[in-house]
Amino acid sequence: MSTIEAINTVDTANRKDSSAGKRLRVCHLSLTLCTGGLERLLVDFARYHNREQFELEFVALGETGAPAEEIQQIGCPVIQFPLTAHGKLAKIRQLSDFLNQRDYDLLHTHNAYPHFYGSLAAYRSRIPVTIQTRHGRRFGETFSERMQFAIASRFADRVVPVSDDTGLRCKKIGWLDDTKVTRIWNGIDVDRFVFTGPAEKLTAITVSRLSPEKDLATMLHAVQRVVLEIPEFRLLIVGDGPERTRLEQLTTDLNLNSQVEFLGERSDVPHLLSQAGFYVSSSLTEGISLTLLEAMSVGLPIVATNVGGNPEIVQEPATGLLVPSANPDSLASAMIQMCQDQCQWAEMG
């Protein structure tokens, strides 16, 4: 458990003072509040919401970390509320009782686990409005998961996918018609990621959680092929995660320690992006990638896998190159082509 302070939900239950009554009480329900794209969006929700109209609280059913701390610093409460009851019905009752105590006007669930338990608990608690945001397309891989998504979606007022690709999957898995689904693409703070244009050096950058679905191993194997043709090429990897030790060892095994630098978690991502020539992503799945949007806002051309919502934001060949996922040869060829087309970077960015 993080350093998030426990909130006594009994003592704060049924708060209906005159000032709170003027604003809609909104609960953002997520599985975790650790490092990740979804969690970064929740931080932005906390930072930019209309405080005159809405009172936001953030509830994590699992782990919390730096994003939770940041949300609290912004001034929004964060509650860690693991579902400890045994069995699905008992978990729904447990969450429903909690929601009743908090007296929310709107429940906004994020991804599958909170969607299933949150939407059903909200119905039981008579919360007026329930919204589900689906942040990526990697869900519904088993019959049980598909059924849970379909059932929960019946109790949600609106399902909001972050890309057209994810929206099609929501409709298919949830048997939803167009009136139930509203696509809203992810957004970023363009005042933070100011346009600078690409740097004039053969350096690529990726900003990513170092986890299996990001497939950084494929990127490293691609870099091995790139440096055989372009020895001065460099790659900056920004981020951390469970795969870091394995990826650092793979970098050593591929003799890339002079070409690849692991920078870890950084708070100066806009500055780091401005120091690179182009951005590269090897993800196996995406909704709408925040890091791609941030790189494009800074003015970097893109090399990315042709998955999920990536084709919706990368216009090939005007702003970047798209390649098949899990294919180091294709990724290497695109990176080599990008290096050879350095004179076009400014126009692509």
N, C-alpha and C positions, 0 to 999 in steps of 0.2 A: 504493500500500500504506500502511496506517495505521502507527502507532507500535507495533503489537503486536510483541512480541519473538518472533523465530523460535525454535522449539523443535526441538532435535535429536532427531528421532524414532528415530534409530538408538541413540543413547546411552540413551534412556529406554525402549527396547523391552523387552518380556517382563519387566516389573517384577512380581514376585510375592512381595514381602516379606510378612511375617505380618500387618502392619496393613492393607495393601491387600486382602489376601485375605478380610478380614472384611466388606468392603463390595462391593456390586455396582458394577462399572465401567460407566458409562453415557455414550454419545456422543450428543450432540445435533448432528445434521448439517443445516446450512442453506446456502442459496446465498450469502447475505450476512449480515453483522452490522452493518448500517447502520440509520439511523432508519426506523422503521416499526412497525406493530402487532405483527407476528410477532416482531420482534426485542425488543420490549418484553416480550412473554410469556417469551422466553428469559431475559431479565434476571430476571424474577420466578421462573422455575424455579431459576436460580442462587441467588437470595436466600432462597427459602423451602424448598428441598429438605431432606430428612432426612439430615443429615450422618453420622449413625451408621449408616445403612443403605446410602447411595449415595455414590459418588465420581463427580462429573460433569466431563466435558470438553466443550468446544464447538468444533466444527470448521466453518469457513466455506470454501466452495468458491470464493467470489468476494471482493468488497470487505469491509473491516471499517471500523468507525467508532466513534462514541461508545458504543453498546451493548457492543461488544467490550471497550472500556476499562473500562466499569462492571462487566462480568462478572469481569474480572481483578481489579478492586479488591475485589470480594466474596470472591475467593479461589479461583475456578475457572479452570483453564487454558483459553486460547483459542489455537487453531491455525488458521492460514491455509493451506489446502491446495488450490491450483488444480489442476484436472485438465488437464494439459498434453499428455497423450498424444493421438495422432491416431486417430480412429475410436472408436466406442462400445465395442467389445470391449477395446481397449487401455486406455480410460479405466476400465472395470470392473476390469481387472487391476491398474491403478495404484492405484485406491482399495482394492482387496482387499488388496494388499500392505501398504498403510498401516494398514488395520484390523488385520491380523495382528500388526503391530509393537506396536499399542496394547493388544491383549489385552482387548477389551471384552466384557462379558457381555450388553449390550443396546445396540442401535442404534435411535435415535429420529430418523427423518427428517422434515423439514418442507417440504411442498409438492413440486412435480412433479420438478424436476431432481434434487434430492437423493434423492427417492423412487426414481427409475428406477436411477440409478447406485448408490445406497446399498443398496437392497434386494438387487440382484443381486450386488453385491460382498460383502455380509454373508453371503449364501448360499454363495458361493465360499469365504469365510473361516470358515465354520461358526460364526458368531456365534449363540448360542443363541436369542435373541429379537430380532425386528425389528418396530418399530411405525412407522406413517406417520400423521402428523397433517396433515389437509387444512384449511388456514386460510381458504380462500375458495372461491367457486364458479367463478372465472374460470380454467378449465383445460379441456383436452380440446377445443380449438376446431378442431383439424385431425385428420385420420385418424391421422397419425403420433403425435400427442400422446395420442390415445385408446388406441392400441395399446400405447404405452409405459406408460401408467397401468395398463392391464389386466394386462400382463405383470408389472410390478413388484409389483402387488397380490397376485399369486399367490405371491410369495416373502415377503410380509410376514405376520406372525402376526395383526396387527390393523390395520384402517384406522379412524382416529379423525377424523371431521368435526367442526367446531366448531358446526354448526347442523344442524337437520333438513333444511333446504333443500339444504345442501351434501352431506348424507348421501344424499339421493335422487339427486343428480348422481353421486356416487361409485358407487352401486349400478348406475346406468344405464350409465355409461361403462366401469366395470370389470367389469361382469357379476358383481357380488358379491351373495351372499345375506346375509340379516340376521345370521347368525352371525359373519360376518367384519367387520361394521361396528358400531362403538360410538360414538354421538354423545356428546361432552362439550363443553358450552358453555364459552366463555371465562369467566374470572373476573378480578376486580380486587381490589386491596388497599383494602377499605372503611375501614380505619383511617386511610388517607391521604386518601381522598376522603370526608370527613366531611359528613354532612347539614347544610346551612345554610339550604336553601330559596332560592327565586329572589329576586334583588334587585328593588327596586321602581323599575325604570327600563326604558325601551323600548330595551334593548340585547340583541342576540343575539350568540352566540359560536359559533365552530366551531374545533375542534382537529383538524388534518389535515396529512398530507404533501401538499405542493402539487404533485400529479402528475395526469396526465390522467384516471385513473379516478375521481378525487375530484370532477371536473367543477365546480371553483370558478367557472368562467366563467358557468355557468348561475346560480349563486348571486348573482353580481354583477349580472347582468341582472335577476334577481328583485328585488334591493335597489333598483335604479333605479326599478322600478315601485312599490315600497313607499314610498320617500321622497316620491314625488309625492302620496301620500295622507297619509303620516305623516312630516312633515319632520324631526321630532326623533329618528327612528329611527337607531340606530347598529349597526354590525357589527364585531366583533373577530375577526380571523383569526390563529390561533396555529399556528405550524409553518413549515416551509421545504421547499424542493424544487425540481425543475427548471422548474416552471411559474411561479415567483415573479415573475421579471422581466416575463413576458407578462401576468400577472394585475395587477401594479402598473400597467402601461401601460394595460390595459383599464379599471382603476379611474379613471385620469386621463381617458381617452377618454369615459367615462360621467359625468364630472363628479361623482365620488363621493368625492373625497379628504377631504372634511369629514365624511363618514358612515362610511367604511371605514378601519380601522386594521390594518396588518400588523405583528404583534408578533414574528414570527420564532420560533425555538426558545426555549422557556422552561422553567425548572425549577419554576416556581410555578404550574403548571396548576390545582391545586385552588383556590388563591386567586383566580385569574382566573375560573374557573367560578362562584365564589361572588359575583362582581361583575356577573354577567349575569342577564337576566330569563328567557331560554330558550335552548335549544341548537338549532342548525340543521345539517343534513347534506344534501349534494347528490350523494352518491356514486352512481356507475353500477353498482357491484357491491360486495357486502359478504359476509363470513362472519358473524361476530358482532362488531360494532364495539366495540372497547374504549372509544373515546371516548364512545359513546352510554351504555355502562354507567357510565362515570365521571361523566358529566353527570347521569344518573338517580340515582346514589349521592349526589351533592351536593344533589339535589332540584329539578333543572330540568325543566320540561316540554320536549317534543321536537317539532321539525318535521323530518321525514326522508323520504327517498325510499323507496318501497315495493319494495325490492330485497333479495335474499339473505335473511339472517337478521334483518333489521330488524323485520319483522312478528312475529317470535318474542319480541321484547323490548319493543316499543312497543305497548301496548294502546290502540288507538284507540276512542273519544276520551278514555279515562280518563287516559292518561299522555302523550298527544301526538297529532300529526296526521301521516298518511302521504300522500305525493303521488307521481305518476308521475315517473320519472327523466327528465332532459334536457328538462324542461318548465318554463321560467322563469315562465310565467303561473300555472301551478298552484302552484309554490313560492311565488310572490309572494302569491297569494290566501291560502295557509295562514299565511304570516308575518303578513299583515294581520289575519287572523282571530285569530291568537295575540295580537297587540298589543291588539286590541279586547276580548279576553277576559282582560285582565290580572287582573281580580278573581278568576279561577279558577286562576291559576298555582300558588298554594300547595297547593290541593287536587290539581292534576294532578301536581305534583312529589312 
